[in-house]
Amino acid sequence: MSPEERTELMNKLELLNDLDGQKIVRPEVIIKSQEIIVARLLDGCALGKVPSGTPEEHGVRMNFMSRSTVRFAVGASLLLVALVAWMWPRPIGDSEGASASTYVRNDRLKTVIVFVHGINGNPKSTWTCQDHQSWPRMLIEDKAFSGADIYTLSYSSSSLMSIDDVVGNVHNRFIHDRVFSEHRDVVVVAHSLGGLIFERLLLHYREFASHVRAIYFFGTPQTGAQIAAIANAFGPSSLMKSMFPGEQNLELANLRDEWRNAKFDIKRYCAVERGTVGGIVVVPGLSGEWACDQVLAIPKNHIELVKPCSREDDSYVALQNMLTELHFDPSPAGASSPAKD
């Protein structure tokens, strides 16, 4: 392995300390074993000698390994980068209030844009760029979105919660916050698992569906994601199981069938990731493109996909273009206007 290759790999492993500008909550056992094994394997390979050290010193058994084994270990380490980043993201900045559903703007307008985070996300960190720009709050300062209220949803990703459990909780929150009762038109921005949760919500509570004009799915695993099956091995979770890939996942298969049969008058826009987290594509393109009216490929990874740092970022422009196409009504909720197309 050349010095340049070794440097590149070690730089990738530095993502464990600071991925996408946000600190990661790191399971110490994983990090310690990875640092010991990978660093010593790389050192040994680069120097052409067997890694030194004793099991007592490092708590691991260090045997001579072939180059193919080294590559496997490095690959496994990069997979851990992706898993840690996806499963244990830490909120950016001050986390006070980060877990609460809230209106970022509530001027009693006819339209509301609802942001729905993914697994282990929250209404703050999911949408916040590394320079602390929050996507929902960016909309408040943009005249293009002046005709819409902004609402950020929060829900629990507890390992004991199923999608149906979360849907019941989300319904309870929407009723309390009058998201549907005080808005005629609802536009949804959903990240990852959030898209599946919102689909199930509309199938359970179909009176909501007539309000929803469009859903923009960002990296939603409509047919599942292989990384969910791997992540579940580290910490079993009902929500993680709901994203297992393949037809054997009856929960996802039934969701697709029910949605198809419901024939909702809701436009589906989809953004798919063309970047990796630790070398891993979290949600493959075909899974993120299911039943979409429009598909946009964005050169960002699964985490960066919903963290635009400026109005020129692809995700931000995509949402703006969608609202322009919908011709949404900027008037207050009490004013008269034509019915939904």
N, C-alpha and C positions, 0 to 999 in steps of 0.2 A: 504494500500500500504506500503510495507516494505521500510526502509531507503535505502536499496540497489537498489530497483526498482526506487525509486524517484531519486537517484543519477544518475542512468543510463539514465533516461528520460531527466534530466537536462543536462547531457553531450551531448545528441543528439541535444538538443536545442541550445547548444553552437555552433553548425555548422552554425547557422545564422551569427555568428561573424567571423568565419574563416572556410570555407568549402574547403577541399582538398588543403589547403595551400594557397588559394587565397581569398582576401577580396571580400566581396559581396556588390554590390550596393543595399541597403535595403530600400524599401518603408517604410517611417517612421510610417505611420499609421498602417501598417500590423505588424511591429515589436513591436510598443508600445502596441497595443491591445493584441498581443500574449503574451508578457512578463507579462502584468498585469493579464490577465485571467488565463493563464496556471500556472504561479508561485503561484498565490493566491489559485487556485483550488488545486494544489499539497500540498501547506501548509495546507489548510483546511482539506484535506483528511487525510494527515499524522497525524495531531493533533486531528482528530475526531471532528472538530467543523466547524461551518459555517464560510466562509471567511468573514473577517471584512472589513470595508471601506465603503465609501459612493459614490454614483454615481457622486456627485459633485467633489469629490477628484480625481477620476480616469477617469471620462468621460464614464464609462460603468455601466450597471445595474448588480449588483452582487446579485443574488438570491441563495438560497440553491439548490445544485445540487446533484443528485444521483451519485453513482460510475460509472454507465454506461454513464452518461452525461460527467463525468470527462474523461473517456476513449475516448469518442467521441471528446472532445475538444483537448485532447492530440494528437489523430490521425489527426485531422484537422491541428494542429500546425505542425506536422511532414510533412504533405502534403505541407504546406506553405514553409517548408525548401526546399523541392524538387523543387517547382515552382520558388522560388526566385533564387535558384542556377542555374536552367536551363534557366530562362528567362532573368536574369539580371547579367550575369557574368561580373566581372571587369577584364580588362587585367592585367596580372602579370608584375610587374616591370615597367620599363619605357615604356609608351604606344606610344611614338613618332614613327610614321611610321607604327604602328601596323595595320592600316586599309588599307594599300596599297598592291596591288598585286605586287609581285616581284620575280625575280629569286634569289634563295639563291646561286645557282651556274649555270652559263651559259657558258660552254666550247664548245658550238656548237657540242655536241655529238648527236648520232642518237636517243638516248632514253631520255625521260624526265619523271620524276615522278612529278605528279601534286597533290598537297594537296588541298582539298576542304572542308572548315569548315561548321559547321551546323548553325542553326538559332541563331542569336545574338552572334555568334562567330567572330573571326578575325584571320588573318594569324599568329598571335603571341600567344595569350593566349590559343587558342584552343589546340595547340600542345605542350604547355610548361608545364613540370612537376613542382612540387612545389619547387624543388631545382634549378629551372631556366634552366633546360636542355630542349632545343627545339628539337623536333623529326626531323624536316627537317634539322636542323644544325648538329645534330648527324650523319646524313648520310654522310655529307661532310668528316668527320673524319674517316669513315669506308671504308676500301678498297673494301669491298663487293659491295659497291654502287658507286665505282669510275667511272664506265662506264655510269653514268646517270646524266643528268642535273637535278636540283631540282627547282621547281616552286611552290609558294604558292599563291593561288587565294584569292581575297577578293570580297565580294559583300554586298550590303545593305540588312538589315533585316527590313527595314521600314515597318510599319503596312499597308501602302498603296500599297506596292509592291506585285504583284502576282508572281507565279513561272514563267510564261511567260515573265513578266517584267524583272525578274532577269536573265533569260536565254538570253534575248536580250542584256542585259548589259554585261554578261559574254562573249558572242560571240564577242562583240565589243572589250573587253579587250584581248581576245585570239588573235584576228586579229592584234591588235596593238603590242602585245608582241611576235608575231610570234611563238606562242607555237606549233601550228600544222604545219605551213609552213616550219619551220626550224628543225623539228624533224620527223623522220620516224615512231618511235614507242612511244606511250604515255601510261603510266601506271598511274592509278588514285587511290588515297587514299581519300575516302570520308567519312565524319562523319555526321551521322544523316540526316537532311534535305539536306545536300550537295549531298548525293547520288541520291536523287530524282531530284534535279536540274540538275545533270550531265546526268542522263538518258533522261530527257526532252530535254536537249541541243542536244544530239545525234539524237533524233527523229526529231527535227526541222532542224538540219544542218547535214544531213546524210553523207556529204562528209568527216566529221571528223571521222566517225565511223571506216573507214578502217585503221586509224592510231592507234586506241585504242586496245592494246593487252589484257588488263585486268583491272578490277575495283575491289578494295578491299573495301567493304562496312563495316563500323564500326558503329553498332547501327542505321542502316537506317530503318525507319518505313515503310516498303513496303506496309503493309496493314493498316497503321495508328497506333496511340498511344492514349490511353484514356486520358493521361495527357494533350495532346494538346487541347482537348475539354474543360478541366477544366481551363487551362491557358488562353484560349481565353476569358473566362468570366472576367478575370482580366484586359485584354487589347486586344480588338478585333484586329485581324491581318489576312490578306489574306494568308500569309505564314503559320500561325498556323492552319487556317482552312483547308489548303491543306493536313494536317497530321491527320485530324479527322479519327477515326477508323470506320470500318464497310463498307458494300456495298453501303450505302447511300452516301458515299464520291465518287461521280462519277469521280472527277478529278483523284484520285488515281486508281480507277478501270480502267479508260480509259488508264492511263499510263501503267498499267500492261498488258492490252490487246494489246496496240500498240507495246510494247516492245516484247511481245511474237510473234507477227506477223512479226516484223521486221527481226527476225532470224539473228541478228548480230553475227559475229564470234568473240565474246568477252567473255573471261572467267570471271566468277563472283565468287569472294571469299567473304565470309561473316564472320564477327566476331560479336558474340552476347554477351551481358552483363549478368553476373551472380552475380551482386552486385546491391545495392540499393542506391538511394539518398534520405536521410530522410525517409527510409523505403519503398520507391517507386521504382519499376522497370520501368524506363522511356519507354523503347522500349521492349515489351515482345518478347520472343524467336521466336515464330512463325512468327511474323511480320518482324523480322530481318533476317529470314532464307529463304524468298520467292525466288524461282528460282535460288538458289545458287548452284554452282558446288561443292564447298567445304564450310563447316561450322565449325567454331572454337568457342567454348564457353570459355570466358575469365572471371576469377573471379574478375572483376572490375565493378564499376558502370558506368553509361553513360558518365560521365565527365572524369573519370580516364582512360577510355578505350583507348583514343587517346593521353595519356600523359605518354609514357614510360620514365622512369628515367634512364634506362641503356640498354645496348645491350642484356641483359638477360631477359628483360620484354617480356611477351607473345606477345604483339602487335608488338614489334620490330622484334622479331624472325619470326612471321607470315609473315611480309612483306618481310623479307630476304628470307624465304623459297619460297614465291611466285615468286620472281625474279629468283631464282635458277631453278625453274620448267619451267619458260618461256624461259630460255637460251637467255636472251636479249643480243643484240649486243653492246659491249662497244666502238666500233670504232667511230671516228669523223664523222660528218654528210656527209662530202664530199667523204668518202671512199666507195668503192663498197663492197657489201655483199649480201648474199642470200635474196630473198624476204621473206616476212612474210609467215609463215606456213598456 
